[in-house]
């Protein structure tokens, strides 16, 4: 029995999917497994509503904190309540690891593990979250709802870290903001897309009811991962961008 536990722990250290399966009693689906196993320093996930973002985020955060002592894991969401939901998920997993709940004594939404690692949930307010450094893993949840200024504020948290990672995930919310910009043209990102019709937990009958209820445009955004323009906009983004060029040399009079 002891040997089996040691083998499972070793496998789990190397593979977050094994960690979810053996220690947390969670069986990730194929798309979730791909995301959990990614080693990319920058991972961006465009996903349907109810796909399981918070579950995947909590597994990633806890895996990093549990197997890498003194890690600092930061979770940023549009609101403190949303960050709190993810921290609560992590707290609920702790008994399975034989760990008692403990905060870091400084941050309200936090978990500190016996190995010195911390997971901290932060609100989506630029002025209140500066000052972190040496971050091992930075997760931005519901990124399409997070302000661009906040995104620019948290990126430097990774500057002084060794092998620090950033994972941003969201359902689309128009052709605007850093989430759309990074998905469309950002450099250095590994991209993953998970529409609802590829999620085994969302059935086709439910999706058809949602399509009829919310209309085609909202359905495509919320469930099919499509970035759609605001229909009240007079000029499309494509037209505006086409009106500008970087090929014209400046004229000196």
C-alpha positions as CSV (number, residue, x, y, z in Angstrom):
1,X,0.0,0.0,0.0
2,X,2.8,2.4,0.9
3,X,4.6,1.6,-2.4
4,X,1.4,2.3,-4.3
5,X,1.0,5.6,-2.6
6,X,4.6,6.6,-3.4
7,X,4.2,5.7,-7.0
8,X,0.9,7.6,-7.3
9,X,2.5,10.7,-5.7
10,X,5.5,10.5,-8.1
11,X,3.2,10.1,-11.1
12,X,1.1,13.0,-9.8
13,X,4.1,15.3,-9.4
14,X,4.9,14.7,-13.1
15,X,1.3,14.8,-14.4
16,X,-1.4,17.2,-13.1
17,X,-4.0,14.8,-14.6
18,X,-2.8,12.0,-12.4
19,X,-2.9,14.4,-9.5
20,X,-6.5,15.2,-10.2
21,X,-7.4,11.6,-10.6
22,X,-5.5,10.0,-7.7
23,X,-5.7,12.7,-5.0
24,X,-8.7,14.9,-5.9
25,X,-11.1,12.2,-7.3
26,X,-11.6,14.3,-10.5
27,X,-11.5,12.8,-13.9
28,X,-10.6,15.5,-16.4
29,X,-12.0,15.2,-19.9
30,X,-9.7,15.2,-23.0
31,X,-9.6,19.0,-23.4
32,X,-9.1,19.6,-19.7
33,X,-6.3,17.1,-19.7
34,X,-4.5,18.9,-22.6
35,X,-4.7,22.2,-20.7
36,X,-3.5,20.6,-17.4
37,X,-0.6,18.9,-19.1
38,X,0.6,22.0,-21.0
39,X,4.1,23.2,-20.1
40,X,3.8,26.5,-22.1
41,X,5.0,29.6,-20.2
42,X,2.1,31.4,-21.6
43,X,-1.2,29.6,-22.1
44,X,-4.5,31.2,-23.3
45,X,-7.7,29.3,-23.1
46,X,-10.9,30.5,-25.0
47,X,-13.7,28.4,-23.6
48,X,-17.4,28.0,-23.3
49,X,-19.5,28.8,-20.3
50,X,-19.7,25.9,-17.9
51,X,-16.7,24.1,-19.4
52,X,-14.9,23.9,-16.0
53,X,-12.5,26.9,-15.9
54,X,-12.6,27.2,-12.2
55,X,-12.0,23.4,-11.7
56,X,-9.0,23.5,-14.1
57,X,-7.6,26.6,-12.5
58,X,-7.9,25.2,-9.0
59,X,-6.1,22.0,-10.1
60,X,-3.3,23.9,-11.7
61,X,-2.9,26.2,-8.7
62,X,-2.9,23.4,-6.2
63,X,-0.6,21.2,-8.2
64,X,2.0,24.0,-8.4
65,X,1.7,24.8,-4.7
66,X,1.8,21.3,-3.5
67,X,4.7,19.9,-5.5
68,X,6.9,23.0,-5.6
69,X,7.7,24.3,-2.2
70,X,7.6,28.1,-1.6
71,X,5.6,28.7,-4.7
72,X,3.6,31.9,-5.0
73,X,0.4,31.3,-7.0
74,X,-1.8,34.3,-7.8
75,X,-5.3,34.1,-9.1
76,X,-6.8,37.3,-10.5
77,X,-10.5,37.6,-11.4
78,X,-12.8,40.6,-12.2
79,X,-14.2,40.6,-8.6
80,X,-13.0,39.5,-5.2
81,X,-16.0,37.2,-5.0
82,X,-14.9,35.3,-8.2
83,X,-11.4,34.9,-6.8
84,X,-12.9,33.7,-3.6
85,X,-14.8,30.9,-5.3
86,X,-11.6,29.5,-6.7
87,X,-9.8,29.7,-3.4
88,X,-12.8,27.9,-1.8
89,X,-12.4,25.1,-4.3
90,X,-8.8,24.7,-3.4
91,X,-9.7,24.7,0.3
92,X,-12.2,21.9,-0.3
93,X,-9.4,19.8,-1.9
94,X,-7.0,20.2,1.1
95,X,-8.4,17.3,3.2
96,X,-7.7,14.9,0.4
97,X,-4.1,15.9,0.8
98,X,-4.1,15.7,4.5
99,X,-3.7,19.4,4.9
100,X,-5.5,21.7,7.2
101,X,-6.8,25.1,6.1
102,X,-4.5,27.9,6.9
103,X,-4.2,31.5,5.4
104,X,-1.0,33.3,5.0
105,X,-1.9,35.7,7.7
106,X,-1.7,38.7,5.4
107,X,-4.2,38.3,2.5
108,X,-7.8,37.7,3.2
109,X,-8.3,35.2,0.3
110,X,-5.3,32.9,0.7
111,X,-4.1,29.4,1.4
112,X,-0.7,28.6,2.8
113,X,0.6,25.0,2.6
114,X,3.0,23.4,5.1
115,X,5.8,23.6,2.4
116,X,5.6,27.4,2.4
117,X,3.7,27.7,-0.8
118,X,0.9,30.2,-1.0
119,X,-2.2,30.6,-3.3
120,X,-3.7,34.1,-3.2
121,X,-6.9,35.3,-4.7
122,X,-6.9,38.9,-5.9
123,X,-9.7,41.3,-7.0
124,X,-9.8,43.0,-10.3
125,X,-8.6,46.4,-9.1
126,X,-5.3,47.7,-10.2
127,X,-4.5,49.9,-7.2
128,X,-4.9,47.2,-4.6
129,X,-2.7,44.4,-6.0
130,X,0.7,45.7,-6.7
131,X,3.8,44.6,-4.8
132,X,4.0,40.9,-5.6
133,X,7.1,39.4,-7.1
134,X,8.7,36.0,-7.8
135,X,5.3,34.6,-8.9
136,X,5.5,30.9,-9.9
137,X,2.0,30.8,-11.6
138,X,-0.3,33.7,-12.5
139,X,-3.9,32.7,-13.4
140,X,-6.3,35.3,-14.8
141,X,-9.8,34.0,-14.8
142,X,-12.7,35.5,-16.8
143,X,-10.0,37.5,-18.5
144,X,-12.4,39.1,-21.0
145,X,-13.9,41.0,-18.1
146,X,-10.6,42.1,-16.6
147,X,-9.4,45.7,-17.3
148,X,-6.4,46.1,-19.7
149,X,-4.7,48.3,-17.0
150,X,-4.9,45.5,-14.5
151,X,-3.4,43.0,-17.0
152,X,-0.5,45.4,-17.6
153,X,-0.1,45.7,-13.9
154,X,0.1,42.0,-13.1
155,X,2.4,40.9,-15.9
156,X,5.5,42.2,-14.1
157,X,4.8,39.8,-11.2
158,X,6.6,37.2,-13.3
159,X,9.6,39.2,-14.1
160,X,11.8,37.9,-11.3
161,X,10.5,34.4,-11.2
162,X,12.3,31.4,-12.5
163,X,10.2,29.4,-14.9
164,X,7.1,31.4,-14.0
165,X,3.9,30.7,-16.0
166,X,0.9,32.7,-17.0
167,X,-2.5,31.2,-17.8
168,X,-5.4,33.3,-18.9
169,X,-8.8,31.9,-19.6
170,X,-12.2,33.2,-20.4
171,X,-15.4,33.1,-22.5
172,X,-15.2,35.8,-25.2
173,X,-16.7,39.2,-24.7
174,X,-16.5,41.1,-27.9
175,X,-13.6,42.2,-30.1
176,X,-12.1,44.3,-27.4
177,X,-9.6,44.1,-24.6
178,X,-6.4,42.3,-24.0
179,X,-7.9,38.8,-24.0
180,X,-9.1,39.3,-27.6
181,X,-5.9,41.0,-28.6
182,X,-3.7,38.2,-27.2
183,X,-5.9,35.5,-28.7
184,X,-5.9,37.1,-32.1
185,X,-2.3,38.4,-32.4
186,X,-0.4,38.0,-29.2
187,X,3.1,36.4,-29.5
188,X,4.4,33.5,-27.5
189,X,1.1,32.0,-26.5
190,X,-0.1,28.4,-26.7
191,X,-3.8,28.6,-27.5
192,X,-6.6,26.2,-26.7
193,X,-10.2,26.5,-27.6
194,X,-13.0,24.5,-26.0
195,X,-16.6,25.2,-27.4
196,X,-19.6,23.7,-25.6
197,X,-20.4,21.2,-28.3
198,X,-17.0,19.5,-27.5
199,X,-17.7,19.3,-23.7
200,X,-19.0,15.9,-22.6
201,X,-20.9,17.4,-19.7
202,X,-23.1,19.7,-21.8
203,X,-25.7,17.9,-23.8
204,X,-27.0,18.9,-27.2
205,X,-30.6,19.4,-26.0
206,X,-29.6,22.0,-23.5
207,X,-27.5,23.8,-26.1
208,X,-30.4,23.9,-28.5
209,X,-32.7,25.4,-25.8
210,X,-30.0,28.0,-25.0
211,X,-29.7,28.9,-28.7
212,X,-33.4,29.5,-29.0
213,X,-33.6,31.4,-25.8
214,X,-30.7,33.8,-26.1
215,X,-30.4,34.2,-29.9
216,X,-27.7,33.3,-32.3
217,X,-25.2,36.0,-31.5
218,X,-25.1,35.6,-27.7
219,X,-25.1,31.8,-28.2
220,X,-22.1,31.9,-30.4
221,X,-20.2,34.1,-27.9
222,X,-21.2,32.2,-24.7
223,X,-21.0,28.7,-26.0
224,X,-19.1,28.6,-29.3
225,X,-16.1,30.7,-28.3
226,X,-16.7,33.3,-31.0
227,X,-15.5,36.9,-30.6
228,X,-18.4,39.1,-31.9
229,X,-18.5,42.8,-32.4
230,X,-21.0,45.0,-30.6
231,X,-24.0,45.2,-33.0
232,X,-24.6,48.9,-32.0
233,X,-21.2,49.9,-33.4
234,X,-21.4,52.0,-36.5
235,X,-18.0,51.0,-37.9
236,X,-16.6,47.5,-37.6
237,X,-13.1,47.1,-36.1
238,X,-12.0,45.5,-39.5
239,X,-13.0,48.7,-41.3
240,X,-11.3,51.0,-38.8
241,X,-8.0,49.0,-38.9
242,X,-8.1,48.9,-42.7
243,X,-8.1,52.7,-42.7
244,X,-4.7,52.8,-41.1
245,X,-1.3,51.6,-42.4
246,X,2.2,51.4,-41.0
247,X,3.8,51.5,-44.4
248,X,3.6,55.3,-45.0
249,X,6.8,57.1,-44.1
250,X,6.5,60.3,-42.0
251,X,6.7,63.5,-44.1
252,X,9.0,66.2,-42.8
253,X,8.0,69.7,-43.9
